[in-house]
Amino acid sequence: MSKQSMVLFRITRLNHKKMLFESKEHVPRGCREHDTQPAFTKLDLTKKKFGAIYFEAEITHREGIAMEGFWHGQRIHEVVSESLLASYYNLDRNVLIIEAPHALASAAVRRLDNDCREDIRLTRVRIDFNHVLSKTPGLTVLGAWTSSPKEMIRSRAAFSGVDLQKQKDFKLMRKSGELSNISVSYPFGVEDLRVNVSRWCAAFFLEPVALERRLQFMEHLATFEVKQKPRRRGSTKAA
């Protein structure tokens, strides 16, 4: 599993009497055989400490993949892929950081949320890129991707160069649609980090970075979380 990718989730619900959470066993979609190995997800919040403030967690995520073929002369219709995702949590800060690509981490969390919602709830963190860009002195934008939800454009425009914030094309891109990913040289501690960041608090580190420093960066990134506006009580639309 890639040790360069990380995703941060908020722990918004937790049954403290349990430290092991298991989803239901699912027959993989698209499979025509019902006696195949099941797909499931399991999260184990261990008591093994890592560094000064984190504990280790283990996620087992098994997903069925439809595939037509033969195995030792027998026709098969699917294979089950198993991923072991190293993770780290801090209950005082209510964070779980998964060491995996965004799509894989989100699939595991989504299944746990569906099947274990009474005991644990993990919530995605959305980053306000406008705050990241305006509140981080010395930040250099090396690449950016955006889409325009108002125009329902699914394709993305990519730009590359040195410090895009100073270029006209980048300013126009920020106005044309919401930024979804940025590639940056990020001042963090004694050395800058070369990292790709998505708006869902996911990061891909372009250079080797020590694990504890990567965890610290993910929590720092989460400080730019979009704040939800509280709903006003008793407010209703006029008929």
Secondary structure, 3 states (H helix, E strand, C coil): CCCCEEEEEEEEEECCCCCEEECCCECCCCCCCCCCCCECEEEEEEEEEECCCEEEEEEEEEEEEEEEEEECCEEEEEEEEEEEEEEEEECCCCEEEECCCHHHHHHHHHHHHHHCCCCEEEEECCECHHHHHHHCCCCEEEEEEEECCCCCCCCCEEEECCCHHHCHHHHHHHHHCEEEEEEEEEEECCEEEEEEEECCCEEEECCCCCHHHHHHHHHHHHCCECCCCCCCCCCCCCC
